[in-house]
Amino acid sequence: MSDTDRSRATRWATVGNALVIAAGETIGEHARGLAMSVAADPGHELVVADLPKNPTVAMWEAVAEAIPRGRQPIRLVIAGGYGEAMTLAGHWLAERLARTVVVPDGEVHQGANGSLLVHGGPGSGWLTCRPRQRSHWEAKRFPRPSWDSRAVGDVLATGSNGIAEPIPAGMWLHPAADDEHVARHRRRLVETVPCRPDAMTVLVGCPGMAPVRIEDVAYLRSCLPEDVRPQVRFAAYGGVAAGPGGYFGQVLAQLVHQPVVCYPGVPVGGAEWPEIHTIWPNGSLGWRCFAREVEYFPATDTTAATPAVRTHWLPFAGVTQLDSAAYWYAPDAVIEIVQAGLWLRSPEGYGHADAVRSHPCDHAGPKVFFDDSTEQSATRMHWLARDVASRMPPDVRTRTSLVAAGTIGRHAPAAPRPEQAPRQGPVPFLRPEAHGAAELPRPQGRPAPEAVALAPAAGPVAERAWLRESLGLEFDVMAGSVAFAVAEHTGAWVLGQVAEDDVHTDAVAVRLYLSAHGEKIDRALRFGETGPHVPLARCAAAGLARLPAHRGAVGYRASPTPAQLQLYRDHDVVTDWGFTSALTEPCPSQPGEVDVLLWSMTARLTQALEPEGDEQVLGRTLFLPGTSFRVLEVVAPEHGRRGRLLLREISGQEADPALTRQAGHLDELATNSLRAAAERWAQAQPNRKIGAAAHNRFGELPGLLPR
C-alpha cells in the first residue's frame, strides 16, 4: 500500500476524552482502551494516535488533516516508545498546524485513574513543541501534580544496593535488581497506586526482597526539592531496616531532624481521597486503615515523639466530631483514631496515651484499644469497645481485636512480622481474642442475646450474607467442596423452606467450625463475648440442625480438677453455651483420667462435613449451643481407677427445677446405660479417631467456664 493509499485509509472517532486517529481501516483495541481510560485534559485537545511502529510522513500528514482546526494546544498520546521520532513529529505537527503540541518523549505507561507516566531514560517526559521554538520539558506525569519536576523524574541510586525509580504516584525505592519479580511489582504499583495532585507517594521496599536501609530513605528525601518535601507521603511496601524496635516513620524523622508524614499502608483507589490498605509480607492487600496519614516528629531531650494522625476516616456514622481525630461516642466516652485502629477513652483522666498513639499499625487487622487506667473505666470502655467492633462493616469487624491500653508496649518492630499472608485474599474472619482462665471453676452464665450462637427463629439471614461477603473467593471454593455432601445427604439436610444457597452457606460454616478456624470459637462463646465468631457460629448452628441426630451414649476423656468435679456435685443442671464435642465410640488414645459420658438426644453427627487430614475426627458429634445437661453421677479417679462424669441431655422444660422429680425414671435409665457404656469404653482397644490437629477440640467440661 502506498503512502497516499495509507493516508486515505485513516479513521478517526471521539472515544472517551480523546480524539482517536488510526492509520488503518479500524481503530485498534489498545488505542480505544487508552482513550477510554485517559483522564480529561482541560488545557489541551487530547489526541490518541493509533500508528504502526515506524510511521511515515504521509501518516503524520493524515493525522494533521484529521485534527480539527483550532487554537487550543494539542496533547498527542501514542502507546509505545518512538524515541527521537516523537520529538521530530511534535515539531513537525507544531509547524504544520501552527499550534502548540505536547508529545511523549519516552514510553507511555498507563496508571490508575487515567494518569499517564512517560519514562524511557534520563530527561524523558512530556515535551512541549511550539512553532519556530525549541522544545522544552513540561512534566513527567499527566495530569501533572503540583509536586512533579525533573527531580522526581529520573532513576536515582540511593546507596550500594538501593535504587529509586519514578512511578505515576511518585517514587519507588527498592533493592537494586531488575528481574521478573521486580517487574511484576513495578507493574502493580504503576497501575494501582493513584497519583495524588497534592501529595507525592514514596513507596519503600519490595515484598520478598531484602529490606531497604533507612539511610537510603533519608538520602532520597534529601534529593527532593525543599518545597516538595512537605508533600511527600512515605509508605512501607516491603521490608525497611529501621533498627531494633523502631518504626521506620519515627526513625526517619529522627534521622532527618524534621517531621515526616507516612501512610500506615499503601494508597489505592481515587486520587483525591484514596483508601489506605495495609500490606502483608507477600504483597497482598490487608484491611483499610482508619488513620490515612500519620505525622512523626523527631524526639528531643524534653519532648516525646508521639505520632499524630493528620487525616482519617471512620468506619461508621452517627458520632459528633470533638477534634481533628476524636469523636464523642457516648456522654462519658470519646473514640479517637490512632494509627493502629481506634481508642475508647474518657474525655479526660485517661492513661497510656503515648503508648496507644505510638503503637504501629498491624497488617493483619485493626485494634480497638480501651482505657483501663481504673477498674471502672476498664469495665465501661471494654463494653463500649465491643459495641464499636460490632458496628463496623463485616470485612473490618472480622479482623478486629480488643486490647486493653495498659497491656501494650511503647514501640514495635518496623518491619512486618514474618507471618504468612492469607492464601485466599482477605482474612475471612477474626480468631476470637484469648481469655484468661477463671480463677475458680464456676458455671457459665447466660450470655447477652447478641453473644448467643443460637440461630434466630427466621434463620440467620444477615449472618449468612456476612459470611459470604467475608470469605469472598474462599466461600466459592468451600461451597463447591460441601456441595457434594449436601447433595449426597439431601434427606438428612431437610431442606424444607430454606433456599439451597442458604443450606450451602450453613454447611460452609459447619466445615469452617470443624477446621482449625473454629478452634477458639467455643471459648469465646462460653465467656459470652460478642464478635465475628457469633455470626459464624449461628450459621454453623443452623447447618448442624440439618444433620442427623445421634441418640445414645457419647463421650470423651478429660482431666477435671477436684474443684470442678465438686462443682458438678453441687449443681443438678448445667448449660453449655458453646458447641460440645463428643465421640460416638471410645478413643483410648485421648489423654485424661476421667471418662465424660453424655446421653444424647440431639447431638449431631458431623461425618458428612468433616475436614480432611489432621483436622478430621471419626465419629464426632456436636451438641448445639444452649444445650442443658442433668448431672447423674460424679466419680473421682483414685488408686489407678478411672473417674467418670455422667450427664444426660435434657430438654428446655426439664431444665426447670420444678420438673426434676418427673424426670427421675429417665435419669435412672440414662445412668444405667451410661455405666454400661463406661465399662465398654474402658475395654476398648487403642485406635486413632482424632486427627493430630483436632485434639484441642475435646477436653472442656460442659457447662463450666474453660480453664
KETORTI-374615 format. One record per residue (C-alpha): x, y, z. Coordinates in pm, whole numbers, plus 50000, padded with zeros to 5 digits. Example, Ala and Ser with C-alpha at 12.3 -4.5 7.8 and 13.67 -1.06 7.14 Angstrom:
2
512304955050780
513674989450714
// end
This chain:
707
500005000050000
501405034349901
501665063550141
498795080549958
496605049949991
497525046850357
496555083050426
493205077550266
492655047650494
492855069550808
489945065951054
489075088751344
486465090051616
485885105851956
486355079352225
486055089152590
488025121152649
490105118752331
490005120551954
491405087551824
493105088051483
494025054551329
496185048551021
494155018450916
490715005050842
489725002651210
490745016751546
492794991551743
491614978652080
494704991552258
494195027052130
490485025452207
491165013452561
493765040552615
491335067452500
488565053852721
490725054053034
492855085352999
491945114853218
490455146253066
492835174552975
491095208553011
494105227652876
494715206752564
492885188952287
493635152652362
494565131352059
495385094152066
497255082851753
496985046151652
500045042451429
502445014551333
505935012951480
507605033651208
505025058751081
505775076350753
505455113350678
502245105950489
500785090350804
501675121151006
500125142450734
496935121950766
496985127651140
497355165051089
494465165550843
492215146651087
492775171051375
490025197851380
491135233451323
491545254951633
493975273251856
493955251152165
497235232652232
497275195552145
498425166652363
499355137552142
499385103152306
500895072952133
501315039852310
504825025452293
508215041952262
509115060351942
512315076752064
513635106751875
510895103051611
508325116851853
510325148451911
510605153451537
506905146151487
506005170751760
507955198751597
506595189951254
502975190051378
503515222851565
504745239251243
502145221951027
499195231751248
500635264251385
499715252051734
501475240652047
501845202752053
502795182252361
504275147952281
505715119452492
509495115952482
509665080052606
507305050952661
503805059052786
502735039053095
499065038853194
498505044953563
495495044753794
492565068553737
493605077353382
497075090153469
499995086253228
503715083653304
506325089253033
509575071253109
512365059652884
515625072453024
517225103853170
515245135053092
512275116152948
508805130452991
506275152152814
507825176952566
506155209352463
506755218652098
505865253351971
506165266951619
509655280451546
510805274051903
512895247852075
511015220652261
511165220752639
510465195452914
506975200253058
506315172053305
506825135553383
503225127953461
499785136053326
497705150653477
500645169753622
500615170354004
501855201054189
504995182754308
506115169653966
509575180453848
512735166853689
513955157954037
511265131254065
511515120653701
514715100453676
516155069153832
518305076254138
520835053754309
520455058154685
523305035854801
525255004754721
522074984054693
519185008554667
517515024254367
514595048254336
512585049454013
509635070853905
506085057553906
502885077253840
502255081654215
505805093754289
508885072154351
509555035954437
512675028354642
513684991754633
516774969154629
518754972954307
517524944854081
515644942553754
514264907353738
510734894653678
509914897554050
510674934854048
508964939353710
505774923453843
505634946654143
506514976553925
503524969553700
501304966654005
502424999754154
502185017753821
498665005253756
497105006654104
498675033754323
496965067054247
498825098454150
497625124354401
497605160454280
498895174754608
500835145954770
503795125954641
503915089454744
507295073354813
506925035754838
509765018455021
510784982254980
509624952654777
507844921754914
510054891154906
513314910854886
515914923055134
514864952755350
515754987855234
518115006655464
516525036055643
519585056755544
518615052055178
515175066155253
516725096455423
519075101855127
516195100554877
514325126555080
517395149255082
517495147754699
513975161654669
513385199254636
512755215654971
509315227854866
508325192154772
509385175155096
506295185955296
504135169755026
505865135855049
503995106255198
506175076055278
504735040955276
506385007555355
505634984555061
508224958955172
510804954755445
512594985155590
515694981055807
514985007356070
516934991956356
515734971556655
512414982556798
511975011956562
509135020156323
510595034756006
508475066556013
509705075556361
513315065956285
513235085855960
512035117156140
514885112656386
517425109056103
516335139655903
515545161156210
512245170956052
508655158756076
507715132855814
504295120155710
503615083455638
500765062155521
500115032455754
499735011955435
499585016555059
497125040154887
494685025554635
491575039354468
490775075454384
493415102554353
491635128354570
490815105854865
492475071754825
491925042955062
494975032055262
495354994255294
497944975155491
500324951755308
501004915555401
504594902555370
503734886255036
502414919154896
498684911954917
496404939555046
495154938855403
492484959055582
491624995455514
493345017455774
491305042755970
494315066056001
495165077255648
498185099355718
500355098556031
502925125356112
506095116056303
508275140756491
511925138856595
512285133156967
514235157357184
515625155557533
512495172057668
509805162757415
508375128257349
507995118456985
504335108556978
502855104956627
499765124656527
497005113756289
496625140756022
493775126255814
491475096955875
488165080455802
485675064956045
484145030755970
480695040756094
478475071656113
476355087856382
479055103856602
479935140456662
483485152156598
485345165556901
488655174856742
490805165156443
490915127956523
488405122456805
484625119056829
482045117457105
480885081357124
478865084457445
478345111957704
481235097257901
483375083357619
485495095457330
486615074457034
489955085156888
491505073856561
495085061756612
497465046256363
496765010756483
492965014656488
490625030956742
490835040557109
487915042257354
488685065157646
487235090657882
487235127157773
489845133658041
491775114958306
492835086258081
496225068858076
498705052857834
498135079657567
501665078757423
501705040857408
498365039057227
499155066756980
502615052756908
501525016756857
502195008356490
499584995556250
499284957656219
498724944655867
496514916356000
493734938356135
492734969056339
492904971356714
490294987656933
492114999457245
490115006857558
491245026757858
491875005558167
493505031458392
490835024158656
488684993758718
485535013658646
486955027558323
488144993158211
484684978058253
482885006758082
485355011657794
485664974457727
481904972557688
481935002457451
484854987857257
482834956457194
479964978257077
482294997156843
483564964756692
480014952556633
479174984356437
482004980956190
481464967755837
481734929755823
485084929455641
486554952155912
484794935956209
486194901856120
489764914156162
489314935056476
490824927156816
490174944157151
493244954657351
493484969857697
495585001457671
497664992257973
498894959857815
500694974457512
504324984457479
505745017757371
507345006557045
507124978356793
509414964956519
509484984356194
509324955155957
506104934955928
506024902856127
507184872555923
503854855255933
502094840455635
499584861155444
496174845755384
496114822055089
492674833254974
492934871054978
491504888655284
491434871355617
487914856455628
487244863055998
488994871256319
490024844856566
488404854556897
490734870557144
492294848357406
490714847857751
492334841658080
491224811758280
488634815158552
490464818358885
487994793859041
485804769558850
482304782558800
479334775658575
478844795058256
476424824058282
473704830258030
475224853657767
473604885057632
471354879557327
473974893857090
476524868357214
474304837357185
475154813956897
471644800156854
470274808056509
467294832156503
463844816856451
463674831356098
467134818156021
470494836156025
469724857755720
472094886555797
474734862755928
474734843055602
475214874655399
478094884655626
479754850655589
479534851055209
480954886155190
483724879955442
485024848255280
484904861554924
486584837254685
487234812654967
483474808955010
483054797754649
485824772154691
484374758455015
480804758854882
481964736654599
483604712454843
480474709055059
478014707854767
478654670754716
477994663455083
474734682955069
473634665054753
474644630954887
472724635855211
469724655255080
467324636955307
469414643355614
469754680355534
465984686255549
465854715055302
462284724855391
461594761255303
465274771155310
466904780754980
469654757954857
472184786554866
471434791655236
471884754555301
475294756155133
476234787055336
475354769655662
477314738955550
480354760555481
480054774855833
479984739655979
483074729955780
484874761255899
483944754556260
485194718656238
488514730356091
491294748756271
489464781756206
486924773056475
489314762156747
488834792656972
485174799356895
483784778157178
485964795557435
484624829657330
481034816957329
481384802557678
482734835457810
479784853657650
481894875257420
480474893057116
482414894956793
482724879956444
482664844656586
478954848956669
477534851556312
479764822756205
478554801756498
474914809856422
475294798056063
477074766856187
474264760056435
471704762956155
473754738855945
474214713956227
470474713656293
470034697755948
472484669556015
471294636156154
470974633756531
472634607056743
470644591157023
472664572357278
475924574457467
478724597257351
481814607857536
485454617657557
488294618557808
489214648558023
491274658758325
488984678758556
490294692658882
488774681659215
487144716159241
485484711658903
484134677459000
482794692359323
481034719159120
479154692158932
478154676059263
476764709659373
474644715059061
471794693958926
471774710358582
474454727958375
474084745858041
476824749357782
476754779757550
479394766457315
479374736057089
480044704957298
482174679257113
481994642057188
482644608357020
480254580056938
482994554357002
485814554057258
489234567057165
491684554057429
494484574557275
492824605657420
494554619257731
492634622658056
491844603658376
488064608658368
485544595058117
482944621758040
479864603357913
476724620857792
473374606357696
472474623357372
469104630257215
470024657756967
473824657456924
474564660056551
476764636156355
479334656256161
480714629055934
479264644555616
481184677055667
484344665955843
487524682455708
490264660855566
493704653155702
494834660856055
491684680956133
489374651156075
487624633456364
485894600056312
482584596456495
482394632656613
479104646456745
478224682056841
475634694657087
474254728456985
474944759357200
472464763257482
472134725757547
471434716957912
472614685558091
471494669158412
474324657158635
473764619858705
476984607458862
480384621258960
483224597059045
486734609959105
489734589558985
491714572459262
494194543959313
494574537558941
490824536158881
489414559258617
486924585658719
483704592558538
481224620558488
477754610258368
475424636458217
472074634458039
470914658957776
467604674057881
465004695057706
464364731357789
461334722258001
463304696958204
465794724058298
463044738058524
463834725658880
460104720458940
460124692358684
463174674258821
461194647259004
459074639358699
462234630258506
463534605658768
462854574558561
464684589758263
467674597358483
467774561558606
467614547058257
470304570458134
472554563258433
472404525758376
473074529658005
475994553058063
477544529958324
477424501858072
478984524657814
481744533658062
482634496958104
482664492157728
484874522557680
487304510057945
487834477857748
488214494357406
491324487457202
493624517257133
492954533256798
493184567356637
489924585756581
491094621356633
493424639056390
496594654056531
495314689556478
491934682756642
492914670556991
492314705157138
488664703557032
487964679857323
488564682057695
486484711957810
483784703658061
480134710057965
478594739958138
481784752158310
483944781658212
487164769958044
490314767958247
// end
